[in-house]
Amino acid sequence: MPKRTPKEELQNRIKEIERFYYKNGRMPSYAEIGDLLGFRSKDSTFKLVGKLEKLKVIIRDKTGRLIPRSLAMPVKVLGTVEAGFPSPAEEELIDTLSLDDLLIKNREATFLLKVSGDSMKDAGIMPGDMVIVDRGVAPKSGQIVIAQIDGAWTMKYLEKRGDAFYLVAANEKYKPIRPKDELKIAGVVTAVVRKYL
């Protein structure tokens, strides 16, 4: 078997980390990278991580935890689809796009939550959906937020009336909620993900 070039070896190592990421739903720790790639020293792992950071494959958050940047596999963009009257269309590769790049602007400040309850159904957010939440966005009136109100967590529209803030459902059977003591905004909902199969 011919020996791999340094470039091929690096690509193979990135693929191993990708496989771990997709299998486990998280990035490997430094120790796990060393085990995964058969490194004998911690220094080899740190050198590889530094190289992957320079290539913008991964980034480190403030705590040093590894976050994937370009590990997310790109999907082909084949054009647009008419949601009104049907129209003739041809499949044409326009581009490739990573769903992470499309849906996530600030990786370090972004997290996912699974939705339960129907209070946001008229905003198109249904039970079982996943919402993408960015805690780095400054919340504004009219945005959907994840909030802690008087010690309880919820997802609602943030509304300002005069000097007071309210949380408003997207379902008429729920009344607006005004905090009695405290309202904390944990993040702004930036996208909704729904699987059909």
Secondary structure, 3 states (H helix, E strand, C coil): CCCCCHHHHHHHHHHHHHHHHHHHCCCCCHHHHHHHHCCCCHHHHHHHHHHHHHCCCEEECCCCCEEECCCCCCEEECCCCCCCCCCCCCCCCCEEECHHHHHCCCHHHEEEEECCCCCCHHHCCCCCCEEEEECCCCCCCCCEEEEEECCEEEEEEEEEECCEEEEECCCCCCCCECCCCCEEEEEEEEEEECCCC
